[in-house]
Amino acid sequence: MAVPFDRGRRAAVITMLVAGLAAAQFALARKKDKPSPLDERRLIAHALNRLTFGPRPSDFEQVAAIGLDKWIELQLHPEKIDDSAMDARLAQFRTLRMNTREIVQNFPNNEMIKQVAEGKLAMPGDPARRAIYEAQVQRYQDRQDRKAEAAQNGVPNPDGDPGGNTMPDDATYQRHREQNQAARIRLLELLDLPPEERFHEILALSPEQQRAIASRAKGPKADAIMQGFNPQEKETLRALNNPEQVVVDELMQAKLLRAIYSERQLEEVMTDFWINHFNVFINKGADRFLLTSYERDVIRPHVLGKFEDLLVATAKSPAMLFYLDNWLSVGPNSDVAFGVPKHPRQQRSMRRPQNRPGKRKQASGLNENYGRELMELHTLSVNGGYSQNDVTEVAKVFTGWTIEQPNKGGGFHFEPRMHEPGDKVVLGYRIKENGGKEGLEVLRLLAQNPRTAHFISQKLAVRFVSDDPPPALVDRMAQTFLKKDGDIREVLRTMLRSQEFWSPETYRAKVKTPLEFVVSAVRVSGAQVDDARQLVGTLNNMGMMPYGMVPPTGYSTKQEAWVNSSALLARMNFALGLTGGRVHGVSVDPSPLASGTLDAAQALTQLEKLLLRGDVSPQTHQTISKQLEDPKIAERRLDDPVRPPNLDAIEGLILGSPEFQRR
């Protein structure tokens, strides 16, 4: 177990981190004293650092055995790589295999619960699902009762209005106290039962008791009460407290586990790249259950394919339509805007031309969010040569691209009555009136635009090469993009065959994002992850919660967004917590990495070689060596010179070093 990282030691090492990163960037900025070309060892290290989420110690030997070129080609064709072990690891997360309707039915949202509570939908017959619904209906009814009581007593909002009186009375407080005490006792009783009997006993409890048990079963207590449960039983227990959170947790855990364990590493890196490029915020309403299908069915099948196919898939995705509100966008001169009835005969008799006279039934309802982000963030870039009029015209093109019953998990639907009639002009091109096909024409127009080719190539080069990639490389990648009809695999191949990618100036020149840092630390340490939720929490604390970027820009991959003293402190604390066994659900044993070492200095040298491939500066080595003089780190007494070193602390200090922060 690693020792606590006291304030003095923490300050010293943070100074090391900041100074080390600054020195590295200064060295890269110098035009003279160019570094020597990469030898074979560093070529492999460079490829592993850029095309994966960080190398495992065994990866170097595996790549050397098959050859670097062959390894890269395999990563470009992930379908040729056996990843069945990854599939087995993800089998516990049932929501990953459900369609959106199944997710909503098994893990109901507030709208579904409201309809059940009001008798508009039937309660499910399956005992496990029924328990989930009953617990949420009880919660809904309790909330309605509180609102009614508050309204009667003149309290503005009993569920959290800062101006309202939210303090419980003595009787309510006493009742909650008694319920908590009863839940603690019942939880202890349940732990003594065998798994099958324990689960059935939980289902037999009242909804209020179930919620109390579920809310108390967190961390180690949750592990104990779910010991022996199958995946569905575990999901049911967690869903008693918050059904939608089960869906979110499984999606986020799967992202971390894939990044850590998948053999198809480039595919995972590219999935993360495109999820970030076509960003959707997970906590916007229905996107909490729409994102599972978004990643699985929209992003993953196209990460190395044609850009236009990916662009069309995201445009039609219910997750994107909901996130950017396009599903509500109504043409100013559409039938819906003028209140034309649905009946076909009535439509024919009441139909008017574009800009038709008459009173609109509602405001135009035209929403420009998607039209703007489509050009600014998805294709042409912020300086892509389009005008505000182009944004408006694109928004009109995509009116009618909507979702059928989004709160029930419905899919994409084109609604002609919402669509703006007439021709549109986008970037000087006339888009003739053609219903839903107008959108496909605009997407092709944008996907084939040279500005799009340059923008996508620039973003790929920033992710894989440097924060300020060579313009000549970006231009060649853009030429491949246009020549190969937006084939992402070919664009990457152009980059990977370039001198710029393999230039010694790019070696360990990129600072890892929090996601890259956390995952690479777990991978290189050989950690066993049984529960990734605390890793997700760590990313949240570091400012990079998976799927958690609110604006559509997505997370930055540049150094300036992530390098500051507070962020580096969080990284150092995580590194020491990881190797010291203080990350719940994750276990690390550093002893196999430094077997046979007799003292701290030998352990440091051996771990530097394995974890950093020997790429450690004298400054970093000396700073860590100085920390090892502390007897708490060395774990020695003066009368016991052969006591083994504290490998946990040594490994943690290396993972927090400036060299490990870079890839």
N, C-alpha and C positions, 0 to 999 in steps of 0.2 A: 504494500500500500504506500503510495507516494505521500510525502509529508506535506502539510499545508504550505502554501506558497505565501510566506510572510511579506509584509509591505516592503521591507528593504530589498529583499531578493527580487521581488516583483518589479520594483522601480529599476533596478540594475539591468534586468533582462529586457524590460520594455525599452530602455535606452538603447540597448544592443539592437533590438528589432528595428526601431526607427532609424538609427544611424546606419544599420546594415542595408536597409532598403534604399535610403537616400544615397548612400555611397554607390550602390549598384546602379542606380539610375544615372548618377553623375558619370560613372565610368562608361555607361552605354552612350552617353551624349558626346563623349569626347571623340573627335574625328581621328586623332592620331592614336598610336598605340593600339592598333586593331588586334583583336584576339586571334589566336592561331586557328586554322580550320579544325572542324570537329573530327576527332578520331572515331573509330568504330564504336567504342564504348559510349561516347557522348552522342553519336548519331542515334543509337538505340534509345538512350535516355531521353533525347529530345522528342523522338517519335512517341514514346510512351507518355511523356508529359503533355504533349499537345493533342494526341488523338484518343486519349483515354482520360478517365477521371483520376489518374495517378497510378503509377506502377506499383505492383506488388513485388516483393523481392524475387520471386520465382519467374517473373515475366521476362527479365533480362536474358536469362538462360534459354527460355522458350523461344524468344524472338531470334536470338543468335543461332539456335539450332535449325530453324526453318528458313532463316534469311529475312532481312528487314523488308525487302521488296515484296516477297511473298506474303509476309504478315500484313503489310499495308493493303495488298490486293484482297486478302481475305476480309479485312475490316471494311473494305469498300463493297463487299458482297456478303453481308451478314447472314444471308440465308444459307450460306455454305458452312456456317459455324454452329456446332452443336451447343445449344443453350438449354438443354432439357433440365439441368440442375436448377437453373433459374426458374423455369416453369414450376418445378416442384416446390421451390421456396415460396412462390406466390400463390400456390394452391389454397392457402389458408384464407385468402382475401376473395370471398365469393363475389363481391360487388364488381370486381374487375372483369368478370365474365357476364354480368347482367346487362341487358339493354336498359335504356333509360326508364321505360315504363315499369320494368321489373324492379328497378331500384326504388322508384317512388312507391310502388305497391308494398315492398318489403320494409322500406324505411321512410314512412310517410312524412311529408312536409306539413307545415301549418295549415295550408289550404285543404289538404286531404283530411286532416284531423277535424277541421271545422265542419266539413261536409258530413263526416261520420257523426260528430256530436249533434248536428242538426237533423240527422236522420236522412240525409240525401244520398249517403253511401252506406252500404251494409258493412257490418263488422266482419272481418275475415274469420273463417272457421278453423284454420290451423292454430293449435294452441300457442305456439311460440309467437306467431305474427299477431294473434289476438291479444296476447299479453302486452306487446309493444303498443298496439292501438289503444288498449284500455288505459295504460299508464299515461299516454299523451292526451286522451280524451278527458281523463280526470284532471290533469294539469290545466287543460283548456277551460274546463268548467270551473275550477278553482279561481282561475284568472278572471273569468266572467263574473263570478260571485263577488270577488274583491272590487271589481269595477262598479258593480251595482251598489254594493255597500258604501263605497267611497262617494259615489254620486249622491246617494241618500244623505250622507254626512257632509257633503260639500267639499270633499277632498278632490283636487283637480285630476291627479293621476297616481293611483296607488302603485303602479309598476315602475316608478322611477323618476317622476317629474321632480326636479330639485325644489320646486316651489310647493310640493305637496307634503303632507304629513305621512311619511313612510314608516314611522316607528310603530312596532306592534304594541298592543296593549298587554297588560300583565297576563291575562288569560291566554292570549295567543302565544306569548313568549313561553309560558309554562307548558303549553301543549307541545310546542316545537321541541322543548327540552326533553319532555317525556318520550316523544317520538324518536329522537336521536338516541336516547338511552336504550329504548327498546330495540332500535336497529343495531346497536352495538352488541347487545346480548344475542339477538337472532343471528347476527353474522358469525359470532363465535360458535353457535350451535350448528350452523350450516357447514362450517369448516370440518366438523367431525364426521360428516356424512360422506359416503362414496359418491363419485361424480354424478352418476345417473340419478340417484336419489336426491342429491343436492339440487340438481337442475329442476327436477319436477317439484320439489318443495318450494323453490323460488317462484315457479309458475303458479303455484297454489296460493301465494300470498296476495293480499289486496294490492291494487295499483299503488296506493300510497306507501305501503310497506316495501314494494318492489323498488320504487324510486329511491326510497331511503337507503335500501341495501346497495343499489347501484351507485348512488352518489358517494357512499362511504368506501366502496370497493375501488380504490385507486392505488397505483404503485404496487408495492409488494402485496398489499391486501388483495388487489385485483388478481395478481398472479396466483395467490393461494386459493381464492374462491373459485377460480376458473381452471384450477389444476385438473386435468383429465377431461375437460370439455372439448367437444369437437368444434370446428370453426363456426358452424351455425349457432351453437349454443353460446359461444363467446360473443358473437355479434348480437345475439338476442339480449344478453345481460347488459351490454354497453348501450344498446338501443333503448332500453327501458328509461334511461336518463336523457338521451338525446339521439334520436334515430339518424338525423342528417349528419351528425358528427361522425358516426360510424363510417359513412361513405367518404367523408373528407379524410378521416384518419387513414383509411385503407389506401386511398389514392396517394396520399403524401408518403406513407410508409413504403409503398411500392416504388415510388420514384427514387427514394433513398436506396432501397435494396437493389434495384436494378443498376443504379450507378455504382454500387459497391461490388456486386457479385456477377453481373452479366459478363459473359465472354465476348459479347458483341458490343464492345466499348464505344466504337465510333458511332454506331447507331444510337446509343444512349446519349452521347455528346450532341449529336445532331438533333435528336428529339428534344433535348433541353434547349438547343439553339432556336428551333422553330417554335416551341411553346412560348419562348421569350419574345420572339419576333412577332408572332400573332398572339399577343398577350390577352388573356381573359382572367379577370379577377374572380377568385373562387367564392368570395363571400358576398357576391351580389345576387341575392335572391336565388332564383332557380339554377344559377350556375353552380351551386353547391352539389347538385346531382347531375348537371349536364356535362361537367368537365370530364367525367370518367369516359364517356363515349367520345368526347372531343379529342382526348389524347389517343385513345385506342383506335378509333375508326377514322379520324380526320388527319391527325398529325403523323402517327407512326407509319401508316402505309406509304407515305410520300416523302419521308425525310431524305432519301437519296434519289428520288425520282424527278419528274418534270415539275418545274416551279408553277406552271399554269395549273396543273392538276391540283397541287396543294392550295393554290389561291382560290380556285373554284370550291374546293372542299371546305375551306374555312369560311368562305362567303355564305355557303348554304348551311353551315353548322348552326344548330339551335343555340349552342353556347355563345358563339360570336354574335348572332342575331339578337340574343337577349342582352348581352353585355353592352353592346353599343346601341341598343334600343331600336335597331332597324325593324324589328318585328312589329313595332307600333307605327312605323312611318306611313303616312297616308298622302297620296298625291293631292295637290290643291284643287285639281279639276277632276278627280276620280269620282266614281259612282258613290263611294262611301262618303266623300266630302259633301256631296249634294243630296245624300239620303235616298238614292235610287234603290228601290226594293230589290230583293234577291230574285224574285220570280222572273224567269226569262222573258215572258210576254210583256210584263210591266217595264222591264229594262229596255226593251226595244222601243217602246212607245215614249219613254221618258229620256232616252239618251240624248246628250247634247255634245257638240264639238268642244275641243279644247278652248279654254277661256270663255266658256259658255255663259250667257247671262243667267241670272237667277240667284236666289239666295242660298248660300251654303248652309248646310245643316250644322256644321261644326267648323272650327278653325282648321286651317289646311292640314295641320298635323305632320308636315314634312319635317323629318329629322335628318340632319346633315352629319351626325356623328360618324357613321360608317363611311360615307362618301369622303369625308375629310381624312380619316385615319387610313382608309384604303390607299389614298395617294400619298399622304405624308409619311406614314409609318410602314405600310406594307409593300409599296412599290416604288414610286418615283423619288421619294425623300422630301424633306421639308423645303429644299430648294429645287424642286422638280419641274419648275416651269409652268405650273398650273395656276389658275386664277380662282377667285371666290366664285365666279360664275360657273367654272368647271365643277367645283364642289357641289353647287346647287343642282346642276344638271345630272351629275352622277347620283346624287341623292334621289332625284326623280326617277332615274333608271331603275333603282333598287326598291322603289315602292312596290308593295305587294309581296316581297320576299319576307315571309313571316313564319311563324311557328304555329302548328296546330295543337292547341291546349298545352301550353308550356308547363303548367303546374302539374300536369298528369304525365309528363314525359313524352309529349308528342314531337314529331319530327318536322323537317322543313316542308313548307307548303307555299305555293305561289297563289296569291289571292288576286284575281284580275280586278275585282271591284275596288281594291285599294290602290291599284297601279295608275300612275299619271299617264293620261293618253297623249298622243302626239309624238313628233320627232324630238330628239334632243341633240345638242351639239357638245361634244366632249373633246377637248384639246384640238379643236378645229375639225374634228371628224363628225359627220352627221350620222347619228344612230336612228335609223328609221323605226317607227312604231312597230314593235314585234313582241309585246307582252313580256313574259319572263325571259325570253331569249335575248332581250336587250342587255341584261346584266352579263350574260356569257360573252357577248360581243365586247363589252367594255373591259371585262377581265382579260380577254385575249389581247386587246389593244394595249392594256397596261403591262401585261406579262411580257410582251414582245418589244416594249419601249427600251431604247438604249439607256435611258436614265435609270430604269429599273435594273437592268443588267449591271450597271455600275454600282448602284446602291447595295444590291444584294452581295455582289462581289466584295465591296468595301467592308460590309459587316462580317462576312466570312473571314476576310483577311485580318480584321481586328480581333476576332475570336481566336484564330489559329496562329497568326504570325506576330503582330505587335499592335500596340495601341495606336500607332501612326504608321500604317503599312506603306511600303514603297508604291508610289503611284503607277510605276511601270508594271508591277505585278498585278495590281487591281485592274489595270487596262487589259492585260492579257486574259485574266479571268473573265472579265466582261465580254471580251471577244468570243471566248469559248461559250459563254452563256447564250449569246445571240446565235452563234454558228450551230450549236447543238440544241437549239430550241429549249433553252432553260434547263438542261439536264444537270442537276446538282452534282451527281457523281462525277461527271466530266469536268465541271468547274473545280471541284476539289482535287481531281487528278492533275489538272493544270497547276494548281497551287503546290501540290506535293512533289511535282517534278521540277519546281523552280529552284534556282540558286538562292532566291531570297528566303524561302522557307527554311533552308538548311544553313543559312548564313550564321557564322559564330556570334554575330551581334544579337541574334534572336534567342540564343541559348539562355534559358532561365530568365528571360526578359519580361515575361508577363507575370503580374501579381495575381494570385488566385482569388477568385470571388469566395465569399463564405461557403457556398455550396461546394466548390472545388476543394477548398481547404479541408472542410469536415470530411468529405468523402475520401479524399486522398489520404488523410490521416488514418482513417479506419482501414483503408485498403493496405497501406504500407505496413501497418502494425499487425495485420493478420487477425484483426478482432473478429469475434463471433457475435453477430447481431441477432438476438432473439426477439427484440421489440424495438422498433426504430422511432417510437414516438418521442423519446427524449432528444434524439438527434434532430427531429423536426423542430422541437422546442428550442434547441440550440440555434438553429438557423433563424428562427423567429427573433430570438434575442440579438442575433447579429445583423438583423435588418434584411434578411433574405428568405422569408418564409416561402416555401414552395407554392406557386400559383398565387402569391400574396401581393403582387404589385398592383396597386389600385389604378393608376393611370395606364393608358394603353401603350405607353412607351416601353414597358418591360424593364428588367434590371440591366444596369450598365455592366459591361465586362471590362471596363477600363480601370486602371489603378487609382485614379483620382477619386473614384466613388467609394473606395474601401480602405484606403490607407490613412489612418490616424491613430493617435495613441490609445483612444478608448477601444477601437476595433481590434488593435493588436493585443491589447490586454485581454480582451474576450477570447482571442485565439489561443493565447498562452494558457489561460485558465482552463480552456477546453482541452488542450493537449495534455496538461497535467492531470486533469480529471479523467480523461480517457485512459491513459496509461496507468493511472492509480486506481482504476476500478470504480470510479464514482459516477459513471454514466449508466443510469438504469437501463437494463436490457442489453447491455454491451459488455463483453468480457474480453480482456486482453492479457496475454501471457508473453512478456518480452523475453523470457529466459531462453527460448529456442533461438532467438536472434543473436544472443550474445553468450552462447554456451561455452563453458570452459574458461571464462575470464576470471582472473584472480583479484583484480582491483578495479577501482573506478576509472582510472586512466585507460586501462586496456579495454574496458567495456565501452567507454566513450569512442575510442578509435574504431572498434569493431562495429558499433551501431552507426557511426557516421558513414562507414563504408556501405552498410546495408541499406540505410534509410535515405542517404543522400548520394550514394555511389561515389563517395569521396569528394564531392563538390562542396567543400566547406572552406570558408576563408579563415586565415589565421586569427582574425579578430573574433569571429564566432567561436572558434575552437578555444581560444584563450578565455573568453568570457564564460563559457560553460565550464571549462576546467577550473576556473576560480570558484564557481558555484559548488563544485565537487569537493572543495576544501572544507566546506561546512560538514561537520560530523553527522548531521542529520541526513544529508544527501548521501554521504559515503557509507552511512550506517556502520560506523566503526567506533570502537573504543580504543584508547591508547594501549590497553593491555591485550587487545585482540586484533593484531595486524592482519589476520587472514579472513576476517569476516567479509562475506560477499557484499558487493556494492548494491546500492538501491537502483536496480535497473529501471524500475517504473519512472523514477524522477529523471534519470538520464535520458531515457527515450522521450519523455515529455518535453524536456528542454530542447532536444533536437527537433522535435516536431513543431516547436514554437520558434525555431530559428529563422533568420531572414532567408536562408537558402531554401528552407522547406516552404516558405510563403510564396516562392516563385516557381513557375513552371516553364 
